[in-house]
Amino acid sequence: MSAVDLPVQVASVRAVVFDVGRVLVQWDMRRLFAKLIDDPARLDWFCGTVVTEEWHARHDAGCDLGELIAARKAEFPGHDDLIDAYATRFLETIPGNVPGSHAIVRELAARQVPLFAITNFASAFWREYRAGEPLFDLFGDVVVSGDEKLAKPDARIFQLAARRFGHEPGAMLFIDDNAANIAAARDLGWQVHHFQDAAGLRADLEARDLL
């Protein structure tokens, strides 16, 4: 936890807003393709050139999956089965929960702290994942980039979230692992925590008297 993450008035936090990937759940695209590609050099090339996190981010931002897949197959012929796996086996890129984070969410909920989330997550993938994860029953609302066709760190998704959540930005604590997202939220007046691990988050929340 960085000192700059600590607010001047800790009592002003009225709601806690979580990112999802790499804050609440682990995410590793390579994990899926390591099952499908035996050669380490080819795996490095595929994950660094074909199905990359940067390309995936276009789907998170609302680009049509069918169009993305078709264009990628045309650009990289001979890899159709692997590219299709991105569309059909995405949940295999999520190996489990981030240790300790779910316990924090449940403790905040038990203390009746309003909980929300802003996630860069493709619509169909989110629905598939959400169907099997009851933790989000504790959240008042989740803003999903694929639904809104806006993705962090775009200021507009934070502005939309503030309207939906019903709290002023300065009254909300936003938690994210991505430095660009943290900077964008801070510039818009949100209180922020740059997530490194659950222990650091817990210490920050305790300092704010939220836990």
Z-matrix of the N, CA and C atoms (Angstrom, degrees):
N
C 1 1.472
C 2 1.515 1 109.16
N 3 1.304 2 117.18 1 128.57
C 4 1.447 3 121.96 2 179.04
C 5 1.519 4 110.25 3 -88.02
N 6 1.313 5 114.65 4 148.46
C 7 1.464 6 118.70 5 -179.99
C 8 1.519 7 111.84 6 -61.52
N 9 1.344 8 116.19 7 -29.31
C 10 1.461 9 118.10 8 -178.99
C 11 1.517 10 112.13 9 -70.78
N 12 1.332 11 116.73 10 -13.66
C 13 1.453 12 119.61 11 178.97
C 14 1.524 13 112.26 12 -78.99
N 15 1.327 14 117.08 13 -16.29
C 16 1.453 15 119.78 14 -176.04
C 17 1.527 16 109.79 15 -83.41
N 18 1.327 17 117.40 16 127.68
C 19 1.462 18 120.36 17 -178.92
C 20 1.516 19 111.55 18 -78.42
N 21 1.326 20 115.17 19 161.86
C 22 1.454 21 119.53 20 176.90
C 23 1.520 22 110.30 21 -71.61
N 24 1.319 23 117.12 22 -38.28
C 25 1.460 24 121.42 23 -177.98
C 26 1.530 25 108.15 24 -118.02
N 27 1.316 26 116.37 25 92.24
C 28 1.454 27 119.19 26 -175.71
C 29 1.524 28 111.41 27 -64.88
N 30 1.320 29 117.91 28 -27.87
C 31 1.464 30 120.54 29 -176.34
C 32 1.520 31 112.46 30 -71.07
N 33 1.349 32 117.66 31 -9.23
C 34 1.457 33 120.04 32 -175.43
C 35 1.520 34 112.91 33 -79.51
N 36 1.323 35 118.65 34 -8.60
C 37 1.470 36 120.20 35 -178.44
C 38 1.518 37 109.69 36 -73.10
N 39 1.337 38 115.97 37 121.60
C 40 1.454 39 121.33 38 -178.93
C 41 1.528 40 112.70 39 -110.28
N 42 1.339 41 116.65 40 -14.20
C 43 1.462 42 120.85 41 -179.82
C 44 1.515 43 108.56 42 -156.59
N 45 1.321 44 115.20 43 152.51
C 46 1.466 45 121.52 44 179.66
C 47 1.519 46 108.35 45 -117.32
N 48 1.328 47 115.20 46 131.11
C 49 1.460 48 122.33 47 -174.72
C 50 1.529 49 108.54 48 -120.33
N 51 1.321 50 115.59 49 119.62
C 52 1.455 51 121.39 50 -176.56
C 53 1.525 52 111.72 51 -101.45
N 54 1.322 53 116.08 52 144.23
C 55 1.457 54 122.25 53 155.41
C 56 1.526 55 106.20 54 -74.30
N 57 1.328 56 117.45 55 166.08
C 58 1.467 57 120.67 56 -179.87
C 59 1.538 58 111.34 57 -106.70
N 60 1.326 59 117.26 58 -65.05
C 61 1.453 60 120.52 59 -175.67
C 62 1.512 61 112.58 60 -65.97
N 63 1.328 62 116.06 61 127.09
C 64 1.462 63 125.21 62 179.25
C 65 1.521 64 113.71 63 70.01
N 66 1.327 65 116.28 64 6.86
C 67 1.465 66 121.65 65 169.07
C 68 1.528 67 109.20 66 -116.22
N 69 1.330 68 116.20 67 -49.86
C 70 1.464 69 120.60 68 177.41
C 71 1.528 70 112.39 69 -103.20
N 72 1.327 71 116.74 70 -33.13
C 73 1.466 72 120.04 71 178.95
C 74 1.521 73 109.55 72 -130.50
N 75 1.317 74 115.51 73 145.37
C 76 1.450 75 120.81 74 174.42
C 77 1.532 76 109.26 75 -71.48
N 78 1.314 77 115.54 76 149.12
C 79 1.463 78 119.49 77 178.00
C 80 1.519 79 109.22 78 -147.13
N 81 1.336 80 115.93 79 127.89
C 82 1.462 81 120.99 80 -178.24
C 83 1.524 82 108.27 81 -151.51
N 84 1.321 83 117.21 82 103.07
C 85 1.457 84 121.70 83 -179.32
C 86 1.531 85 111.26 84 -58.61
N 87 1.304 86 115.41 85 -36.72
C 88 1.456 87 120.65 86 -177.26
C 89 1.527 88 111.65 87 -61.46
N 90 1.317 89 116.61 88 -29.13
C 91 1.467 90 120.32 89 -177.69
C 92 1.522 91 111.55 90 -57.95
N 93 1.320 92 117.52 91 -41.54
C 94 1.463 93 121.05 92 178.19
C 95 1.521 94 111.05 93 -65.15
N 96 1.321 95 116.68 94 -50.39
C 97 1.460 96 119.20 95 -171.74
C 98 1.524 97 112.70 96 -75.27
N 99 1.335 98 117.35 97 -18.62
C 100 1.459 99 119.84 98 173.48
C 101 1.529 100 111.35 99 -65.40
N 102 1.326 101 116.62 100 -23.64
C 103 1.462 102 120.50 101 176.14
C 104 1.529 103 111.78 102 -76.10
N 105 1.319 104 116.40 103 -20.98
C 106 1.460 105 121.65 104 -170.93
C 107 1.520 106 113.62 105 -109.04
N 108 1.325 107 116.77 106 -16.99
C 109 1.468 108 121.51 107 -177.45
C 110 1.516 109 108.36 108 -124.85
N 111 1.319 110 116.67 109 115.04
C 112 1.465 111 121.31 110 -176.50
C 113 1.524 112 113.10 111 -78.98
N 114 1.307 113 117.19 112 -34.99
C 115 1.461 114 121.16 113 -174.38
C 116 1.532 115 110.54 114 -79.90
N 117 1.335 116 118.30 115 119.98
C 118 1.474 117 120.31 116 -176.80
C 119 1.529 118 113.50 117 -59.35
N 120 1.321 119 117.11 118 -38.31
C 121 1.464 120 119.53 119 -179.21
C 122 1.522 121 110.99 120 -67.00
N 123 1.336 122 116.59 121 -40.56
C 124 1.466 123 119.92 122 178.20
C 125 1.527 124 110.37 123 -67.73
N 126 1.323 125 116.77 124 -37.59
C 127 1.463 126 120.69 125 177.27
C 128 1.522 127 110.25 126 -61.42
N 129 1.338 128 116.81 127 -45.40
C 130 1.458 129 120.42 128 178.05
C 131 1.528 130 110.68 129 -59.05
N 132 1.330 131 115.85 130 -44.66
C 133 1.466 132 119.83 131 -178.57
C 134 1.524 133 110.84 132 -64.29
N 135 1.333 134 117.16 133 -45.18
C 136 1.463 135 120.48 134 -176.46
C 137 1.525 136 111.12 135 -64.02
N 138 1.332 137 116.90 136 -46.81
C 139 1.464 138 120.47 137 -177.47
C 140 1.528 139 112.17 138 -73.64
N 141 1.330 140 116.17 139 -20.50
C 142 1.456 141 119.56 140 179.68
C 143 1.509 142 114.15 141 -96.67
N 144 1.349 143 116.59 142 -9.00
C 145 1.459 144 119.95 143 -173.60
C 146 1.521 145 113.48 144 -129.23
N 147 1.324 146 117.94 145 -39.34
C 148 1.468 147 121.66 146 -171.55
C 149 1.528 148 110.41 147 -98.96
N 150 1.308 149 117.47 148 -75.61
C 151 1.464 150 121.07 149 177.62
C 152 1.526 151 107.47 150 -97.35
N 153 1.308 152 114.48 151 87.34
C 154 1.459 153 121.73 152 -176.81
C 155 1.524 154 110.23 153 -102.75
N 156 1.316 155 116.47 154 163.84
C 157 1.459 156 119.93 155 175.98
C 158 1.525 157 110.69 156 -64.15
N 159 1.332 158 117.74 157 -33.79
C 160 1.463 159 120.97 158 178.95
C 161 1.532 160 110.57 159 -66.02
N 162 1.322 161 116.96 160 -41.69
C 163 1.465 162 120.60 161 177.24
C 164 1.531 163 110.16 162 -66.63
N 165 1.313 164 116.29 163 -44.17
C 166 1.465 165 121.28 164 177.58
C 167 1.525 166 111.27 165 -57.46
N 168 1.332 167 117.64 166 -34.87
C 169 1.462 168 121.32 167 -178.20
C 170 1.522 169 111.43 168 -61.34
N 171 1.325 170 117.94 169 -26.37
C 172 1.464 171 120.42 170 177.27
C 173 1.529 172 110.19 171 -66.80
N 174 1.318 173 117.30 172 -35.81
C 175 1.461 174 121.18 173 176.29
C 176 1.525 175 109.92 174 -69.74
N 177 1.324 176 116.72 175 -42.30
C 178 1.466 177 120.29 176 175.88
C 179 1.521 178 111.25 177 -55.37
N 180 1.331 179 116.21 178 -35.66
C 181 1.465 180 120.67 179 -176.04
C 182 1.520 181 112.95 180 -83.13
N 183 1.341 182 117.25 181 1.62
C 184 1.453 183 120.12 182 172.74
C 185 1.511 184 116.10 183 109.87
N 186 1.342 185 118.43 184 1.56
C 187 1.466 186 119.71 185 176.83
C 188 1.529 187 109.81 186 -65.50
N 189 1.312 188 116.41 187 144.49
C 190 1.458 189 121.94 188 -176.67
C 191 1.527 190 111.30 189 -65.12
N 192 1.333 191 116.24 190 130.19
C 193 1.454 192 120.60 191 -176.30
C 194 1.524 193 111.80 192 -63.84
N 195 1.327 194 117.44 193 -44.64
C 196 1.456 195 120.15 194 -179.28
C 197 1.516 196 112.39 195 -59.32
N 198 1.328 197 116.10 196 -41.38
C 199 1.457 198 119.91 197 179.20
C 200 1.520 199 111.40 198 -67.92
N 201 1.323 200 116.85 199 -40.51
C 202 1.468 201 120.31 200 178.39
C 203 1.525 202 111.08 201 -62.76
N 204 1.324 203 116.31 202 -44.93
C 205 1.464 204 120.58 203 -178.71
C 206 1.527 205 110.60 204 -64.03
N 207 1.325 206 116.71 205 -45.94
C 208 1.464 207 120.51 206 -179.08
C 209 1.522 208 111.40 207 -61.20
N 210 1.319 209 116.48 208 -42.87
C 211 1.459 210 120.06 209 -179.55
C 212 1.526 211 111.36 210 -66.96
N 213 1.328 212 116.60 211 -37.36
C 214 1.473 213 119.36 212 -179.57
C 215 1.522 214 110.32 213 -69.16
N 216 1.323 215 117.09 214 -39.43
C 217 1.463 216 119.73 215 177.81
C 218 1.524 217 110.95 216 -63.19
N 219 1.313 218 116.55 217 -38.58
C 220 1.461 219 120.01 218 178.71
C 221 1.523 220 111.12 219 -67.18
N 222 1.322 221 116.39 220 -35.51
C 223 1.459 222 120.44 221 -178.74
C 224 1.518 223 112.10 222 -76.94
N 225 1.348 224 116.93 223 -31.70
C 226 1.463 225 121.52 224 -177.98
C 227 1.526 226 109.45 225 -127.98
N 228 1.327 227 117.60 226 72.14
C 229 1.470 228 120.64 227 -179.11
C 230 1.524 229 111.44 228 -62.41
N 231 1.342 230 114.70 229 148.56
C 232 1.454 231 120.36 230 179.77
C 233 1.509 232 114.34 231 92.92
N 234 1.335 233 116.63 232 1.08
C 235 1.473 234 120.39 233 -179.10
C 236 1.527 235 111.05 234 -123.12
N 237 1.338 236 116.29 235 26.46
C 238 1.466 237 119.98 236 -173.12
C 239 1.518 238 112.69 237 -58.17
N 240 1.333 239 117.34 238 -45.12
C 241 1.461 240 119.68 239 -176.35
C 242 1.522 241 111.55 240 -63.05
N 243 1.310 242 116.62 241 -40.34
C 244 1.458 243 120.10 242 179.91
C 245 1.525 244 111.32 243 -68.56
N 246 1.316 245 116.93 244 -41.27
C 247 1.459 246 120.11 245 178.83
C 248 1.526 247 110.44 246 -66.30
N 249 1.327 248 116.75 247 -38.12
C 250 1.468 249 120.08 248 176.13
C 251 1.525 250 111.41 249 -62.30
N 252 1.331 251 117.16 250 -34.05
C 253 1.465 252 120.41 251 -179.20
C 254 1.521 253 111.54 252 -60.97
N 255 1.322 254 116.93 253 -32.71
C 256 1.464 255 120.07 254 176.04
C 257 1.528 256 110.14 255 -57.13
N 258 1.329 257 115.92 256 -41.21
C 259 1.463 258 120.51 257 -176.53
C 260 1.517 259 113.03 258 -77.38
N 261 1.328 260 117.53 259 -32.35
C 262 1.465 261 120.74 260 -170.78
C 263 1.524 262 113.77 261 -103.17
N 264 1.331 263 117.94 262 -15.80
C 265 1.470 264 120.74 263 -174.17
C 266 1.527 265 111.70 264 -128.69
N 267 1.328 266 116.76 265 30.79
C 268 1.461 267 119.65 266 -173.26
C 269 1.517 268 112.80 267 -60.66
N 270 1.317 269 117.75 268 -35.06
C 271 1.468 270 119.09 269 -177.41
C 272 1.523 271 112.39 270 -62.18
N 273 1.333 272 117.09 271 -17.75
C 274 1.457 273 119.84 272 176.78
C 275 1.525 274 112.55 273 -75.01
N 276 1.333 275 116.78 274 -6.23
C 277 1.466 276 120.07 275 172.24
C 278 1.530 277 111.02 276 -85.07
N 279 1.323 278 117.74 277 -2.31
C 280 1.469 279 123.16 278 -179.69
C 281 1.526 280 108.02 279 -113.04
N 282 1.338 281 117.67 280 94.92
C 283 1.465 282 119.67 281 -174.40
C 284 1.518 283 114.75 282 -76.79
N 285 1.317 284 118.17 283 -17.61
C 286 1.459 285 119.80 284 -178.65
C 287 1.516 286 110.59 285 165.15
N 288 1.310 287 115.47 286 -170.02
C 289 1.457 288 121.49 287 -178.81
C 290 1.524 289 111.05 288 -85.55
N 291 1.311 290 116.44 289 153.96
C 292 1.459 291 120.78 290 171.74
C 293 1.528 292 107.50 291 -69.51
N 294 1.320 293 118.70 292 124.41
C 295 1.464 294 120.46 293 -176.21
C 296 1.528 295 112.67 294 -54.96
N 297 1.310 296 114.75 295 127.21
C 298 1.460 297 121.42 296 174.12
C 299 1.501 298 115.99 297 89.24
N 300 1.327 299 118.77 298 -19.35
C 301 1.464 300 120.09 299 -173.46
C 302 1.526 301 112.78 300 -72.14
N 303 1.332 302 117.05 301 -39.70
C 304 1.460 303 119.03 302 -178.32
C 305 1.522 304 111.00 303 -65.36
N 306 1.320 305 116.61 304 -35.10
C 307 1.465 306 119.50 305 177.80
C 308 1.525 307 110.46 306 -62.76
N 309 1.322 308 116.76 307 -39.08
C 310 1.462 309 120.88 308 178.25
C 311 1.528 310 110.62 309 -62.99
N 312 1.332 311 116.48 310 -44.56
C 313 1.468 312 119.70 311 178.41
C 314 1.526 313 110.21 312 -57.98
N 315 1.314 314 116.86 313 -45.64
C 316 1.467 315 119.96 314 -177.65
C 317 1.527 316 111.29 315 -66.09
N 318 1.326 317 117.60 316 -36.20
C 319 1.459 318 119.99 317 178.03
C 320 1.531 319 111.05 318 -68.13
N 321 1.316 320 116.60 319 -40.29
C 322 1.466 321 119.23 320 176.10
C 323 1.521 322 110.79 321 -62.68
N 324 1.315 323 116.73 322 -43.37
C 325 1.461 324 120.52 323 179.10
C 326 1.523 325 110.91 324 -62.00
N 327 1.334 326 116.75 325 -39.57
C 328 1.459 327 120.47 326 179.42
C 329 1.522 328 111.44 327 -64.35
N 330 1.334 329 115.67 328 -27.58
C 331 1.463 330 120.55 329 177.12
C 332 1.533 331 111.87 330 -89.85
N 333 1.330 332 115.16 331 7.25
C 334 1.466 333 122.99 332 176.36
C 335 1.527 334 112.38 333 62.61
N 336 1.321 335 115.57 334 32.79
C 337 1.463 336 120.37 335 172.04
C 338 1.526 337 108.09 336 -79.69
N 339 1.315 338 119.95 337 124.11
C 340 1.463 339 120.74 338 177.92
C 341 1.536 340 110.96 339 -60.34
N 342 1.332 341 115.26 340 132.55
C 343 1.461 342 121.68 341 -175.98
C 344 1.523 343 110.57 342 -119.75
N 345 1.323 344 115.07 343 138.47
C 346 1.454 345 122.18 344 178.10
C 347 1.523 346 108.32 345 -142.52
N 348 1.330 347 115.73 346 172.45
C 349 1.464 348 119.88 347 176.38
C 350 1.513 349 110.14 348 -146.61
N 351 1.321 350 115.15 349 150.01
C 352 1.462 351 123.82 350 169.12
C 353 1.518 352 105.78 351 -126.78
N 354 1.323 353 116.60 352 118.10
C 355 1.460 354 119.48 353 -175.32
C 356 1.512 355 111.86 354 -130.36
N 357 1.329 356 115.67 355 137.23
C 358 1.460 357 121.14 356 167.57
C 359 1.520 358 106.75 357 -83.35
N 360 1.329 359 115.62 358 100.79
C 361 1.464 360 121.74 359 -173.08
C 362 1.521 361 106.82 360 -151.83
N 363 1.329 362 117.00 361 128.91
C 364 1.456 363 120.68 362 176.89
C 365 1.527 364 110.07 363 -62.49
N 366 1.319 365 116.96 364 145.20
C 367 1.463 366 121.08 365 -172.76
C 368 1.522 367 113.02 366 -56.77
N 369 1.335 368 117.44 367 -53.24
C 370 1.462 369 120.36 368 -176.39
C 371 1.521 370 110.91 369 -65.50
N 372 1.319 371 116.93 370 -40.38
C 373 1.461 372 120.16 371 179.27
C 374 1.532 373 110.47 372 -65.36
N 375 1.334 374 116.77 373 -38.96
C 376 1.462 375 119.85 374 177.98
C 377 1.519 376 110.94 375 -62.44
N 378 1.323 377 117.52 376 -46.61
C 379 1.459 378 119.85 377 -179.27
C 380 1.530 379 110.90 378 -60.50
N 381 1.322 380 116.66 379 -40.40
C 382 1.461 381 120.39 380 179.49
C 383 1.521 382 110.28 381 -64.97
N 384 1.316 383 117.04 382 -45.07
C 385 1.458 384 120.76 383 179.96
C 386 1.530 385 111.25 384 -68.41
N 387 1.313 386 116.82 385 -46.24
C 388 1.468 387 121.80 386 -175.61
C 389 1.518 388 111.99 387 -61.47
N 390 1.325 389 117.48 388 -32.91
C 391 1.461 390 121.13 389 -178.75
C 392 1.524 391 112.23 390 -59.79
N 393 1.319 392 117.04 391 -26.87
C 394 1.456 393 120.28 392 -178.51
C 395 1.513 394 114.59 393 -107.29
N 396 1.341 395 117.77 394 10.55
C 397 1.462 396 120.61 395 -176.60
C 398 1.537 397 110.98 396 -127.13
N 399 1.332 398 116.53 397 96.76
C 400 1.467 399 120.12 398 -177.37
C 401 1.517 400 114.60 399 -71.69
N 402 1.331 401 119.05 400 -10.75
C 403 1.465 402 119.93 401 179.75
C 404 1.522 403 111.32 402 -53.61
N 405 1.326 404 116.95 403 -34.48
C 406 1.460 405 119.86 404 -174.90
C 407 1.522 406 112.83 405 -76.30
N 408 1.326 407 117.07 406 -3.89
C 409 1.458 408 119.55 407 169.35
C 410 1.532 409 110.78 408 -64.25
N 411 1.340 410 116.55 409 -20.77
C 412 1.462 411 121.38 410 -179.48
C 413 1.522 412 112.68 411 -82.90
N 414 1.329 413 117.01 412 -7.28
C 415 1.456 414 121.45 413 -175.01
C 416 1.530 415 110.28 414 -96.09
N 417 1.324 416 115.20 415 139.56
C 418 1.453 417 119.51 416 178.12
C 419 1.513 418 112.80 417 -71.24
N 420 1.336 419 116.64 418 -32.63
C 421 1.457 420 121.33 419 -179.67
C 422 1.521 421 107.90 420 -165.02
N 423 1.327 422 116.16 421 152.16
C 424 1.456 423 122.66 422 174.72
C 425 1.521 424 107.77 423 -131.47
N 426 1.318 425 116.73 424 121.28
C 427 1.463 426 122.00 425 174.59
C 428 1.522 427 107.70 426 -89.52
N 429 1.333 428 115.94 427 119.68
C 430 1.469 429 122.79 428 -175.33
C 431 1.523 430 108.55 429 -109.61
N 432 1.307 431 116.88 430 124.61
C 433 1.464 432 120.82 431 -174.45
C 434 1.515 433 112.46 432 -58.74
N 435 1.322 434 117.19 433 -40.53
C 436 1.457 435 120.12 434 -178.34
C 437 1.517 436 112.78 435 -62.82
N 438 1.325 437 116.63 436 -33.11
C 439 1.462 438 120.47 437 177.53
C 440 1.527 439 111.35 438 -72.05
N 441 1.316 440 115.50 439 -38.67
C 442 1.470 441 120.39 440 -173.67
C 443 1.527 442 112.19 441 -89.95
N 444 1.346 443 116.51 442 -13.67
C 445 1.475 444 122.01 443 -173.89
C 446 1.526 445 110.77 444 56.17
N 447 1.311 446 113.56 445 38.13
C 448 1.459 447 124.34 446 173.94
C 449 1.515 448 106.88 447 -140.25
N 450 1.308 449 116.98 448 138.49
C 451 1.470 450 119.43 449 -177.99
C 452 1.524 451 109.77 450 -131.47
N 453 1.318 452 115.38 451 146.72
C 454 1.460 453 120.28 452 171.05
C 455 1.529 454 108.62 453 -59.03
N 456 1.321 455 118.74 454 141.76
C 457 1.471 456 128.64 455 10.88
C 458 1.529 457 115.36 456 -95.45
N 459 1.307 458 118.99 457 22.18
C 460 1.461 459 121.88 458 177.77
C 461 1.528 460 109.58 459 -56.91
N 462 1.322 461 116.25 460 126.96
C 463 1.469 462 120.62 461 -178.40
C 464 1.516 463 112.08 462 -57.70
N 465 1.318 464 116.81 463 -29.15
C 466 1.467 465 119.54 464 -174.47
C 467 1.521 466 112.30 465 -65.63
N 468 1.333 467 118.51 466 -30.14
C 469 1.463 468 118.43 467 -179.58
C 470 1.525 469 110.31 468 -73.20
N 471 1.327 470 117.31 469 -32.46
C 472 1.465 471 120.23 470 175.79
C 473 1.532 472 110.69 471 -70.11
N 474 1.313 473 116.25 472 -39.02
C 475 1.456 474 119.65 473 178.16
C 476 1.524 475 111.47 474 -65.51
N 477 1.328 476 116.06 475 -42.03
C 478 1.466 477 120.59 476 176.09
C 479 1.524 478 110.54 477 -61.56
N 480 1.332 479 116.30 478 -44.23
C 481 1.465 480 120.29 479 -179.31
C 482 1.519 481 111.36 480 -61.93
N 483 1.319 482 117.53 481 -41.58
C 484 1.466 483 120.04 482 179.93
C 485 1.526 484 110.73 483 -61.39
N 486 1.325 485 116.41 484 -39.87
C 487 1.471 486 119.15 485 177.49
C 488 1.525 487 110.62 486 -65.54
N 489 1.318 488 116.63 487 -43.58
C 490 1.465 489 120.62 488 -177.92
C 491 1.526 490 112.01 489 -67.49
N 492 1.315 491 116.29 490 -40.08
C 493 1.460 492 119.87 491 -174.24
C 494 1.522 493 112.62 492 -78.78
N 495 1.327 494 117.22 493 -21.21
C 496 1.453 495 120.46 494 174.79
C 497 1.514 496 115.41 495 79.61
N 498 1.333 497 117.49 496 21.85
C 499 1.459 498 122.00 497 177.19
C 500 1.522 499 108.99 498 -129.14
N 501 1.313 500 116.54 499 149.18
C 502 1.451 501 120.37 500 173.50
C 503 1.532 502 109.67 501 -66.81
N 504 1.334 503 118.44 502 146.03
C 505 1.467 504 119.93 503 -179.76
C 506 1.526 505 113.46 504 -51.70
N 507 1.325 506 117.41 505 -41.35
C 508 1.456 507 120.17 506 -178.06
C 509 1.506 508 114.37 507 -67.92
N 510 1.328 509 117.34 508 -13.09
C 511 1.463 510 121.60 509 178.61
C 512 1.521 511 112.00 510 -96.45
N 513 1.344 512 116.52 511 2.92
C 514 1.463 513 120.12 512 -178.71
C 515 1.526 514 110.54 513 -118.39
N 516 1.323 515 115.31 514 143.31
C 517 1.459 516 122.52 515 174.30
C 518 1.522 517 107.97 516 -102.19
N 519 1.324 518 116.82 517 118.59
C 520 1.460 519 123.04 518 -180.00
C 521 1.518 520 109.37 519 -101.49
N 522 1.335 521 115.75 520 130.18
C 523 1.460 522 122.60 521 -175.62
C 524 1.518 523 108.70 522 -118.75
N 525 1.335 524 117.28 523 123.77
C 526 1.464 525 121.24 524 -177.99
C 527 1.527 526 108.15 525 -152.99
N 528 1.336 527 115.74 526 151.39
C 529 1.469 528 120.62 527 177.53
C 530 1.522 529 112.25 528 -88.26
N 531 1.331 530 117.92 529 -12.83
C 532 1.457 531 122.41 530 -172.91
C 533 1.528 532 109.94 531 -95.76
N 534 1.334 533 116.57 532 122.98
C 535 1.463 534 120.62 533 -175.30
C 536 1.523 535 112.19 534 -63.22
N 537 1.340 536 117.44 535 -36.07
C 538 1.467 537 119.90 536 179.55
C 539 1.516 538 111.35 537 -65.59
N 540 1.331 539 116.71 538 -38.19
C 541 1.465 540 120.22 539 178.10
C 542 1.526 541 111.16 540 -67.52
N 543 1.314 542 116.30 541 -40.21
C 544 1.463 543 121.12 542 177.67
C 545 1.523 544 110.24 543 -62.09
N 546 1.335 545 116.79 544 -44.39
C 547 1.465 546 120.53 545 -179.65
C 548 1.524 547 110.99 546 -63.23
N 549 1.334 548 116.54 547 -41.40
C 550 1.466 549 120.26 548 179.96
C 551 1.524 550 111.09 549 -62.95
N 552 1.332 551 116.44 550 -44.60
C 553 1.465 552 119.95 551 179.82
C 554 1.527 553 111.12 552 -65.51
N 555 1.321 554 116.46 553 -42.84
C 556 1.471 555 119.45 554 179.72
C 557 1.530 556 110.48 555 -61.44
N 558 1.318 557 117.13 556 -40.85
C 559 1.463 558 120.58 557 -179.85
C 560 1.529 559 111.93 558 -62.89
N 561 1.343 560 116.22 559 -24.95
C 562 1.457 561 121.01 560 179.57
C 563 1.533 562 112.46 561 -93.10
N 564 1.336 563 116.27 562 4.81
C 565 1.458 564 120.12 563 173.95
C 566 1.514 565 115.86 564 97.04
N 567 1.343 566 116.98 565 3.62
C 568 1.463 567 119.28 566 177.96
C 569 1.520 568 109.48 567 -74.06
N 570 1.326 569 115.96 568 150.47
C 571 1.455 570 120.80 569 163.68
C 572 1.532 571 106.99 570 -78.50
N 573 1.331 572 117.39 571 146.96
C 574 1.462 573 119.51 572 -170.64
C 575 1.524 574 111.57 573 -138.72
N 576 1.330 575 112.73 574 154.43
C 577 1.464 576 121.66 575 168.90
C 578 1.521 577 107.41 576 -135.08
N 579 1.332 578 116.15 577 118.33
C 580 1.464 579 120.98 578 176.80
C 581 1.526 580 108.04 579 -81.90
N 582 1.319 581 116.01 580 106.09
C 583 1.461 582 122.02 581 -170.37
C 584 1.523 583 111.44 582 -72.11
N 585 1.328 584 114.18 583 130.46
C 586 1.466 585 121.45 584 171.10
C 587 1.530 586 110.63 585 -117.25
N 588 1.316 587 115.41 586 -43.65
C 589 1.455 588 121.03 587 177.12
C 590 1.523 589 108.59 588 -162.22
N 591 1.332 590 115.32 589 169.82
C 592 1.462 591 119.90 590 -175.77
C 593 1.521 592 112.07 591 -66.63
N 594 1.319 593 117.02 592 -32.37
C 595 1.466 594 119.11 593 -179.61
C 596 1.529 595 110.50 594 -63.67
N 597 1.321 596 117.00 595 -42.92
C 598 1.457 597 120.09 596 178.34
C 599 1.514 598 112.25 597 -66.38
N 600 1.318 599 116.13 598 -38.92
C 601 1.463 600 119.62 599 177.56
C 602 1.519 601 110.66 600 -65.02
N 603 1.310 602 116.87 601 -43.47
C 604 1.471 603 120.14 602 179.93
C 605 1.521 604 110.22 603 -59.67
N 606 1.330 605 117.09 604 -43.26
C 607 1.457 606 120.26 605 -179.66
C 608 1.524 607 110.92 606 -61.93
N 609 1.329 608 116.78 607 -41.16
C 610 1.462 609 120.66 608 178.35
C 611 1.527 610 110.89 609 -64.44
N 612 1.317 611 117.27 610 -46.07
C 613 1.459 612 120.80 611 -179.74
C 614 1.525 613 111.70 612 -63.70
N 615 1.312 614 116.38 613 -36.88
C 616 1.465 615 119.45 614 176.71
C 617 1.533 616 110.55 615 -66.32
N 618 1.343 617 116.68 616 -38.67
C 619 1.460 618 119.99 617 178.18
C 620 1.520 619 111.59 618 -64.63
N 621 1.314 620 116.21 619 -28.92
C 622 1.463 621 121.88 620 178.27
C 623 1.527 622 112.16 621 -88.11
N 624 1.340 623 116.99 622 1.51
C 625 1.460 624 123.63 623 -179.00
C 626 1.531 625 111.84 624 61.78
N 627 1.341 626 115.80 625 32.11
C 628 1.449 627 120.71 626 174.53
C 629 1.522 628 111.85 627 -93.76
N 630 1.307 629 117.27 628 -20.09
C 631 1.477 630 122.98 629 173.56
C 632 1.516 631 108.81 630 -124.81
